[in-house]
Amino acid sequence: MTSSFIWYELLTSDPGAAASFYGAVLGWTASDSGQAGMDYRILSMQGVAVGGLMALPPSAAKSGMRPGWFGYVSVADADASVASIAAAGGTVPMPAMSLPGIGRMAMVADPQGASLYVMAPVGSGPPTSFAPGKPGFGGWHELHTKDWEAALAFYSAQFGWAKTQAMDMGPMGTYLLFNFGSGAIVGGMLNDSNAARPYWLYYFNIEDIDAANGRVKANGGEALMDPHQVPTGDWIIQARDPQGARFALVGRKQ
């Protein structure tokens, strides 16, 4: 199995407000997942599930966790992946658990502290939330860290991800491009001295970057940068939603 990002999940302080915000910005609809005993909402684009949304657990908020987006990486065996990550210096904020009909999953953090989920999906196959260029779906993954070389070594060992190119960004340092072991480039890694702690930033595709930038601001979000063109010819913005979760958008200028 190729270890790739297959799902995106928002943990937030206000699920209802967050659902409204992303509905306005990205066109997502939110629906109850039907999971007994919890308010877990499925975010969909034109009827296709892209991600999940749930309240930040009180215990996590009390320990200092803030609203944020988390990616799910597919693995063949969640328990084996958790053990390997822990042995390599990572941590396990949430032990492995099984969801009937969905898969076995755990939240893990790399040795520098950036968190994500590992998941061994069951059933008809993993979700297809990552679809570059398709509006409303995931389009890019970016690790803001303290040491991208150490991060690359860790993710290469755990998931088979491979370096494709290292770009000199001048005063910003080196920006590493990576893929899931073969094929197209799917993300980047960089040393970010301004980050309070290492984190993954997830980019979602939109059709018109300027219109999307306007929707972010009009609906109570904060644009952290003006639309910026990247080497692919696409334009990006990085932003925070009204509850404080960071996310990014990628698309074209119309």
Rosetta blueprint (number, residue, H / E / L):
1 M L
2 T L
3 S L
4 S L
5 F E
6 I E
7 W E
8 Y E
9 E E
10 L E
11 L E
12 T E
13 S L
14 D L
15 P H
16 G H
17 A H
18 A H
19 A H
20 S H
21 F H
22 Y H
23 G H
24 A H
25 V H
26 L H
27 G L
28 W L
29 T E
30 A E
31 S E
32 D E
33 S L
34 G L
35 Q L
36 A L
37 G L
38 M L
39 D L
40 Y E
41 R E
42 I E
43 L E
44 S E
45 M E
46 Q L
47 G L
48 V E
49 A E
50 V E
51 G E
52 G E
53 L E
54 M E
55 A E
56 L L
57 P L
58 P H
59 S H
60 A H
61 A H
62 K H
63 S L
64 G L
65 M L
66 R L
67 P L
68 G E
69 W E
70 F E
71 G E
72 Y E
73 V E
74 S E
75 V L
76 A L
77 D L
78 A H
79 D H
80 A H
81 S H
82 V H
83 A H
84 S H
85 I H
86 A H
87 A H
88 A L
89 G L
90 G L
91 T E
92 V E
93 P E
94 M E
95 P E
96 A E
97 M E
98 S E
99 L E
100 P L
101 G L
102 I L
103 G E
104 R E
105 M E
106 A E
107 M E
108 V E
109 A E
110 D L
111 P L
112 Q L
113 G L
114 A L
115 S E
116 L E
117 Y E
118 V E
119 M E
120 A E
121 P E
122 V L
123 G L
124 S L
125 G L
126 P L
127 P L
128 T L
129 S L
130 F E
131 A L
132 P L
133 G L
134 K L
135 P L
136 G L
137 F L
138 G E
139 G E
140 W E
141 H E
142 E E
143 L E
144 H E
145 T E
146 K L
147 D L
148 W H
149 E H
150 A H
151 A H
152 L H
153 A H
154 F H
155 Y H
156 S H
157 A H
158 Q H
159 F H
160 G L
161 W L
162 A E
163 K E
164 T E
165 Q E
166 A E
167 M E
168 D E
169 M L
170 G H
171 P H
172 M H
173 G L
174 T E
175 Y E
176 L E
177 L E
178 F E
179 N E
180 F L
181 G L
182 S L
183 G L
184 A L
185 I L
186 V L
187 G E
188 G E
189 M E
190 L E
191 N E
192 D L
193 S L
194 N L
195 A L
196 A L
197 R L
198 P L
199 Y E
200 W E
201 L E
202 Y E
203 Y E
204 F E
205 N E
206 I E
207 E E
208 D E
209 I H
210 D H
211 A H
212 A H
213 N H
214 G H
215 R H
216 V H
217 K H
218 A H
219 N L
220 G L
221 G L
222 E E
223 A E
224 L L
225 M L
226 D L
227 P L
228 H E
229 Q E
230 V L
231 P L
232 T L
233 G L
234 D L
235 W E
236 I E
237 I E
238 Q E
239 A E
240 R E
241 D L
242 P L
243 Q L
244 G L
245 A L
246 R E
247 F E
248 A E
249 L E
250 V E
251 G E
252 R E
253 K L
254 Q L
